[in-house]
Amino acid sequence: MLTLNISTQPAKTSITTTRADMGLTTTRPQLRIDTEPATVEISQPKGELEIDWEAFRASYGKKTNIRLARDNADLGRQTAFNTIARVAQEGDRLMNAEVSGEYPIPALAAEVNTQLPPEVIWARLEPPVIRYTAHQPTFKPTPGRLTIDVIPGKVNMDFRPATVDIRMVQYPSIKMWVTDNSVDISA
């Protein structure tokens, strides 16, 4: 008897998969604030002090050239008037000597040689003239400053897609053969 032998081999596949992967990296946003305060520069120019000592010095005898010349001219004029008056008075005395019966020459000589005691005169000293001129202060304001820097955050995405690797490890096959079994061993 003829026997039909059939042998089959199924197909075998190998499936390798990797999952999809999403790699996220983030950078935080930043806010940088820089401030500079407002300032005011105040400067005060020096004032001017002026002291006029002329009246004070003149009151105790130290005078300027112009004032000294003016005072000397006044004193010379007054001395000339006093001398003219004294000479006129002495002339009148000499002229009246015969009438009055006195001897005017010894009397005049005695008056000229008689020294009067010194006279102390209290004088007021004039204060110096003081003037001060102040200058206005200057203000130089500098406004404050605010600087804001915004650095936005970043999101970096690294996407790796899933992979499916399908390979045939074994192909399907069908084998058929015929065998002749003339001997029956199955009795």
C-alpha beads as a LAMMPS data file, in Angstrom:
LAMMPS data file: protein, C-alpha beads

187 atoms
186 bonds

1 atom types
1 bond types

-500.0 500.0 xlo xhi
-500.0 500.0 ylo yhi
-500.0 500.0 zlo zhi

Masses

1 110.0

Atoms # bond

1 1 1 0.000 0.000 0.000
2 1 1 1.008 3.411 -0.725
3 1 1 1.140 5.922 2.070
4 1 1 1.040 9.589 1.458
5 1 1 3.160 11.348 4.067
6 1 1 2.634 15.058 4.597
7 1 1 4.859 17.082 6.855
8 1 1 4.170 20.754 7.385
9 1 1 6.278 23.357 8.997
10 1 1 4.485 26.463 10.113
11 1 1 5.839 29.902 9.434
12 1 1 7.692 31.465 12.347
13 1 1 8.162 35.184 12.643
14 1 1 10.213 37.175 15.103
15 1 1 8.686 40.449 16.184
16 1 1 10.870 42.897 18.055
17 1 1 9.305 46.137 19.204
18 1 1 10.592 49.206 20.983
19 1 1 8.244 51.613 22.601
20 1 1 7.942 55.146 21.388
21 1 1 9.814 57.504 23.678
22 1 1 9.212 61.157 24.209
23 1 1 12.154 62.825 25.973
24 1 1 11.176 66.218 27.371
25 1 1 13.744 68.592 28.829
26 1 1 12.696 71.976 30.077
27 1 1 14.588 75.093 31.016
28 1 1 12.892 77.263 33.598
29 1 1 11.984 80.774 32.596
30 1 1 13.973 83.495 34.364
31 1 1 13.144 87.035 35.335
32 1 1 16.116 89.275 36.075
33 1 1 15.435 92.600 37.733
34 1 1 18.257 95.114 38.111
35 1 1 17.626 98.388 39.898
36 1 1 19.717 101.489 40.287
37 1 1 18.482 103.994 42.863
38 1 1 17.798 107.586 42.000
39 1 1 20.472 110.027 43.164
40 1 1 20.648 113.755 43.730
41 1 1 23.962 115.580 43.650
42 1 1 23.832 118.792 45.623
43 1 1 26.706 121.217 45.289
44 1 1 26.998 124.503 47.109
45 1 1 29.286 127.076 45.485
46 1 1 31.315 129.077 47.960
47 1 1 29.820 132.342 49.018
48 1 1 31.684 135.618 48.722
49 1 1 32.709 137.361 51.939
50 1 1 33.739 140.966 51.587
51 1 1 35.040 142.944 54.566
52 1 1 35.580 146.672 54.103
53 1 1 38.063 147.778 56.787
54 1 1 38.392 151.350 55.503
55 1 1 36.007 152.987 58.018
56 1 1 37.431 150.963 60.929
57 1 1 41.065 151.802 60.106
58 1 1 40.254 155.411 59.426
59 1 1 38.683 155.728 62.895
60 1 1 42.057 154.984 64.575
61 1 1 44.205 156.897 62.094
62 1 1 45.123 154.520 59.276
63 1 1 43.533 156.012 56.228
64 1 1 43.670 155.409 52.515
65 1 1 45.676 157.838 50.423
66 1 1 42.619 159.619 49.078
67 1 1 40.997 159.985 52.489
68 1 1 44.312 161.061 54.076
69 1 1 44.784 163.750 51.409
70 1 1 41.205 164.967 51.924
71 1 1 41.598 165.052 55.746
72 1 1 44.978 166.838 55.458
73 1 1 43.429 169.442 53.155
74 1 1 40.607 170.018 55.665
75 1 1 43.082 170.191 58.570
76 1 1 45.327 172.621 56.627
77 1 1 42.391 174.877 55.838
78 1 1 41.229 174.837 59.470
79 1 1 44.819 175.522 60.711
80 1 1 45.116 178.445 58.285
81 1 1 41.837 179.924 59.566
82 1 1 42.911 179.419 63.200
83 1 1 46.326 181.025 62.526
84 1 1 44.738 184.021 60.804
85 1 1 42.349 184.422 63.742
86 1 1 45.208 184.112 66.300
87 1 1 47.401 186.661 64.437
88 1 1 44.460 189.066 64.165
89 1 1 43.737 188.655 67.897
90 1 1 47.386 189.246 68.834
91 1 1 47.434 192.328 66.590
92 1 1 44.343 193.641 68.382
93 1 1 46.012 193.091 71.783
94 1 1 49.143 194.920 70.663
95 1 1 47.076 197.754 69.335
96 1 1 45.107 198.077 72.597
97 1 1 48.237 197.851 74.781
98 1 1 48.507 201.603 75.137
99 1 1 44.911 201.980 76.142
100 1 1 44.776 199.109 78.626
101 1 1 48.211 199.766 80.155
102 1 1 49.410 196.186 80.029
103 1 1 52.533 194.814 78.432
104 1 1 51.243 192.429 75.776
105 1 1 54.591 191.007 74.523
106 1 1 55.549 189.168 77.749
107 1 1 51.944 187.946 78.052
108 1 1 51.996 186.645 74.459
109 1 1 55.380 184.943 75.031
110 1 1 54.050 183.308 78.212
111 1 1 50.931 182.054 76.384
112 1 1 53.014 180.564 73.554
113 1 1 55.415 178.808 75.960
114 1 1 52.715 177.509 78.264
115 1 1 52.048 173.871 77.530
116 1 1 48.572 172.673 78.089
117 1 1 48.191 169.220 79.628
118 1 1 47.451 166.544 77.026
119 1 1 43.835 166.003 76.383
120 1 1 42.432 162.495 76.178
121 1 1 39.660 162.179 73.678
122 1 1 37.591 159.045 73.587
123 1 1 36.782 158.232 70.012
124 1 1 34.386 155.654 68.693
125 1 1 35.838 152.999 66.416
126 1 1 33.669 152.364 63.417
127 1 1 32.904 148.693 62.833
128 1 1 34.052 147.173 59.559
129 1 1 31.476 146.762 56.832
130 1 1 30.872 143.045 56.309
131 1 1 28.977 141.779 53.268
132 1 1 28.355 138.117 52.468
133 1 1 26.887 137.016 49.167
134 1 1 25.566 133.453 49.208
135 1 1 25.142 131.513 45.975
136 1 1 22.249 129.188 45.330
137 1 1 22.963 125.467 45.627
138 1 1 22.694 123.416 42.458
139 1 1 20.750 120.186 42.333
140 1 1 21.561 117.518 39.759
141 1 1 19.040 114.692 39.983
142 1 1 19.706 111.384 38.252
143 1 1 16.584 109.267 37.824
144 1 1 16.549 105.698 39.057
145 1 1 16.693 102.866 36.588
146 1 1 14.822 99.581 36.473
147 1 1 15.955 96.944 34.008
148 1 1 13.863 93.829 33.550
149 1 1 15.184 90.956 31.437
150 1 1 12.835 88.099 30.683
151 1 1 14.464 84.883 29.539
152 1 1 11.682 82.560 28.358
153 1 1 11.711 78.899 29.306
154 1 1 12.466 76.298 26.666
155 1 1 10.908 72.917 26.049
156 1 1 13.081 70.503 24.089
157 1 1 11.319 67.460 22.747
158 1 1 13.279 64.415 21.671
159 1 1 10.801 62.031 20.059
160 1 1 11.973 58.572 19.227
161 1 1 9.253 56.717 17.330
162 1 1 8.322 53.161 18.119
163 1 1 9.863 50.485 15.967
164 1 1 8.438 47.152 14.936
165 1 1 10.935 44.748 13.474
166 1 1 9.270 41.699 11.880
167 1 1 11.539 39.012 10.501
168 1 1 10.776 35.662 9.158
169 1 1 12.629 33.147 11.226
170 1 1 11.140 30.112 9.472
171 1 1 9.229 30.014 6.248
172 1 1 6.229 27.717 5.952
173 1 1 6.806 24.520 4.115
174 1 1 4.809 21.467 3.123
175 1 1 6.601 18.233 2.320
176 1 1 4.767 15.412 0.728
177 1 1 6.200 11.995 -0.104
178 1 1 4.847 8.644 -0.870
179 1 1 6.037 5.477 0.756
180 1 1 5.270 2.001 -0.304
181 1 1 4.389 -0.288 2.500
182 1 1 4.094 -3.701 1.074
183 1 1 4.717 -5.252 4.343
184 1 1 1.925 -4.876 6.662
185 1 1 3.209 -4.813 10.136
186 1 1 0.075 -3.811 11.670
187 1 1 -1.505 -7.296 11.815

Bonds

1 1 1 2
2 1 2 3
3 1 3 4
4 1 4 5
5 1 5 6
6 1 6 7
7 1 7 8
8 1 8 9
9 1 9 10
10 1 10 11
11 1 11 12
12 1 12 13
13 1 13 14
14 1 14 15
15 1 15 16
16 1 16 17
17 1 17 18
18 1 18 19
19 1 19 20
20 1 20 21
21 1 21 22
22 1 22 23
23 1 23 24
24 1 24 25
25 1 25 26
26 1 26 27
27 1 27 28
28 1 28 29
29 1 29 30
30 1 30 31
31 1 31 32
32 1 32 33
33 1 33 34
34 1 34 35
35 1 35 36
36 1 36 37
37 1 37 38
38 1 38 39
39 1 39 40
40 1 40 41
41 1 41 42
42 1 42 43
43 1 43 44
44 1 44 45
45 1 45 46
46 1 46 47
47 1 47 48
48 1 48 49
49 1 49 50
50 1 50 51
51 1 51 52
52 1 52 53
53 1 53 54
54 1 54 55
55 1 55 56
56 1 56 57
57 1 57 58
58 1 58 59
59 1 59 60
60 1 60 61
61 1 61 62
62 1 62 63
63 1 63 64
64 1 64 65
65 1 65 66
66 1 66 67
67 1 67 68
68 1 68 69
69 1 69 70
70 1 70 71
71 1 71 72
72 1 72 73
73 1 73 74
74 1 74 75
75 1 75 76
76 1 76 77
77 1 77 78
78 1 78 79
79 1 79 80
80 1 80 81
81 1 81 82
82 1 82 83
83 1 83 84
84 1 84 85
85 1 85 86
86 1 86 87
87 1 87 88
88 1 88 89
89 1 89 90
90 1 90 91
91 1 91 92
92 1 92 93
93 1 93 94
94 1 94 95
95 1 95 96
96 1 96 97
97 1 97 98
98 1 98 99
99 1 99 100
100 1 100 101
101 1 101 102
102 1 102 103
103 1 103 104
104 1 104 105
105 1 105 106
106 1 106 107
107 1 107 108
108 1 108 109
109 1 109 110
110 1 110 111
111 1 111 112
112 1 112 113
113 1 113 114
114 1 114 115
115 1 115 116
116 1 116 117
117 1 117 118
118 1 118 119
119 1 119 120
120 1 120 121
121 1 121 122
122 1 122 123
123 1 123 124
124 1 124 125
125 1 125 126
126 1 126 127
127 1 127 128
128 1 128 129
129 1 129 130
130 1 130 131
131 1 131 132
132 1 132 133
133 1 133 134
134 1 134 135
135 1 135 136
136 1 136 137
137 1 137 138
138 1 138 139
139 1 139 140
140 1 140 141
141 1 141 142
142 1 142 143
143 1 143 144
144 1 144 145
145 1 145 146
146 1 146 147
147 1 147 148
148 1 148 149
149 1 149 150
150 1 150 151
151 1 151 152
152 1 152 153
153 1 153 154
154 1 154 155
155 1 155 156
156 1 156 157
157 1 157 158
158 1 158 159
159 1 159 160
160 1 160 161
161 1 161 162
162 1 162 163
163 1 163 164
164 1 164 165
165 1 165 166
166 1 166 167
167 1 167 168
168 1 168 169
169 1 169 170
170 1 170 171
171 1 171 172
172 1 172 173
173 1 173 174
174 1 174 175
175 1 175 176
176 1 176 177
177 1 177 178
178 1 178 179
179 1 179 180
180 1 180 181
181 1 181 182
182 1 182 183
183 1 183 184
184 1 184 185
185 1 185 186
186 1 186 187
